[in-house]
């Protein structure tokens, strides 16, 4: 639910989520924090819009934890974190 709400907050269509996953690369991997392991994928839509997708496996399913458009100050570029 959280991932879908965040997708809607950034006006991202399901198709754009799929495009981001298909073009993406894993930037960070996260250990199990009680919900299983997950990773941050940076990808682009067919229109060139950068998106980040945090996802993990739950059995045979890929679960989207959150999705957003990376922007400053948290990210300098889609692939580089900003200042903390």
C-alpha positions in Angstrom: 0.0 0.0 0.0 2.8 2.4 0.9 4.5 2.0 -2.5 1.3 2.5 -4.4 0.5 5.7 -2.4 4.0 7.1 -3.1 3.6 6.2 -6.8 0.3 8.1 -6.9 1.9 11.1 -5.0 4.5 11.5 -7.7 1.9 10.9 -10.5 3.7 7.8 -11.7 1.8 5.3 -13.8 2.1 1.5 -13.3 3.7 1.4 -16.8 6.4 3.8 -15.6 7.1 1.6 -12.6 7.6 -1.3 -15.0 9.8 0.7 -17.4 11.9 1.8 -14.4 12.4 -1.8 -13.3 13.3 -3.0 -16.8 15.9 -0.2 -17.4 17.1 0.0 -13.8 20.2 -1.0 -12.0 20.6 -1.8 -8.3 22.2 1.1 -6.5 22.0 -0.2 -2.9 21.1 -3.4 -1.2 19.5 -3.5 2.3 19.7 -6.2 4.9 16.7 -7.8 6.4 15.1 -5.3 8.8 12.2 -7.5 9.7 10.5 -7.5 6.4 13.1 -9.3 4.4 16.0 -8.0 2.2 15.4 -5.2 -0.3 17.2 -3.1 -2.7 17.1 0.4 -4.3 16.7 0.3 -8.1 17.4 3.4 -10.2 15.8 3.4 -13.6 14.2 5.6 -16.2 10.8 5.7 -17.9 10.6 5.5 -21.7 10.1 9.3 -21.6 13.4 9.7 -19.7 12.0 10.4 -16.3 14.3 9.1 -13.5 12.6 7.0 -10.8 13.8 5.0 -7.7 12.1 1.8 -6.7 12.7 0.1 -3.4 11.7 -3.5 -3.7 12.2 -7.0 -2.3 11.1 -10.6 -2.7 8.3 -12.1 -0.8 8.1 -15.7 -1.8 7.7 -15.8 -5.6 6.6 -12.1 -5.7 8.4 -8.9 -6.2 7.1 -6.4 -3.7 7.4 -2.6 -4.3 8.1 -1.0 -0.9 8.2 2.5 -2.3 8.7 4.4 -5.5 9.7 8.0 -6.0 11.3 10.6 -8.3 14.9 11.2 -6.9 15.6 14.9 -6.3 17.9 17.2 -4.3 18.9 17.5 -1.6 18.6 13.7 -1.0 20.0 12.9 -4.5 22.4 15.0 -6.7 21.6 12.7 -9.7 19.6 9.6 -10.0 22.7 7.6 -9.2 24.4 9.8 -6.6 23.3 10.7 -3.1 23.4 14.3 -2.0 24.8 15.8 1.2 23.6 14.3 4.5 
